[in-house]
Amino acid sequence: MHVLTPRTRFIAARLAYVAVVLVATVTQLEFSADLAAAAHRLARAFTPSLGWRDAIDGLRNAALFGGLGVVWVVTSPSGRVRAEIWRATLVAFGLSVTVEGLQVFSPVRTASIVDVTTNTLGALGGAIAMAVLVTAVVRARGGHFLLGVPTFLLAGAYALATLCEAVTPLFRSDRLPGMEGGPFRMLDTALDRSVPLRLGEVPLLDVLLFAPAGFLVVTLLIERMGSGRRIWPAVAGAGAGLAFAAELIHGAFGLSIRWEATATHALVVGAGAWAAQRWLPSLREALRGWARARAAIATYAGLLVLWGWRPFFPRTDVGAIAEQLTADHLVPLASLAGRVDVFSALHVAQQFLLYLPLGSLLAVWPLRRSWRLWPAVGLAVAIEAGHIVIADRFFDVTNAIVSCAGLGIGWLVVQRSGFAPHGEASTAARRP
């Protein structure tokens, strides 16, 4: 059987990302060969009107093409990072010009030079961020970490994912009715509507989702500073400040402000930080080697199920279930195309960040060498497929693709940075 070489796999990954962008672009393009109309749209593309909506659209574009920069750098066959940063930027520019050029011939799309700029800058930013991350991971090689991989990979990705949730909560991501004007006017309106406080607005599931962020950040700081210092109060304070800031940002985006959520997030992050300071030394002694790795992988997989299947209420309407399998849910990025809001950008980033730690762990603790990432890929697909029968959730192939990308990037970063995998978890579990 023919086996793909690493170089071939890397090139295939790059081509797959470009293909996803093109498919998302040409789908429902409604191509028109009217040259006069195309010329008018081309002239309009070079004279854009900028507003709050354009800023949000630019953020979405930067997130999408930032992923291209990330993939391009981490799949470099040569390993020459600086050269790949510029290549990624040039490819993004060429791809963006192609996409905007196609939209000139569409009566339902809007081409803009601003999109070319944000796309190109997004790819440059993503490539630089990945280059910095890879450099940091390479430098950390040989260090002693709780789970055998640099803890900043796990703590950083998970903390950023929870911050994305705090800024654009899954169940509070729709703009409030009657929100008009600029960001400051919307913030003022949202603040007026933030009271009275209601017990029913307390996000109970966030207790389980946000506590690990505090735990992981304190774990990272203990590894760097030692366990003799009281670190958790500083982490708890920083978490409370970020929770408050995230809630205020809601108002600028036209979302609801709920101080009940702020208090919950602040308390829970602080509790997770305290738990790490209190119990981490005991956990280190009680769990070692494969036992610790299996516990971490199983716990993290459980967390992903919580993130993916909340609020755990079944969808029983057969018609509503059938609607989850329409074309918009099966075409990459199609379901988010109609949402010009911050959620559509941060939700993609959050999905990627949530799965990156699991890919990183499996790079050094493979369940079996021959399985590679396939168990985690199966988990990601199963979680997304579960949305078909879960109330208030929507099946979207984009989520599955982004989740698998997070797994693959996490795995590649650790593998290509020189971290050697330990045996096999299943084999080690059977040894006497």
Order of alpha helices (4+ residues) and beta strands (2+ residues): alpha-alpha-alpha-alpha-alpha-alpha-alpha-alpha-alpha-alpha-alpha-alpha-alpha-alpha-alpha-alpha-alpha-alpha
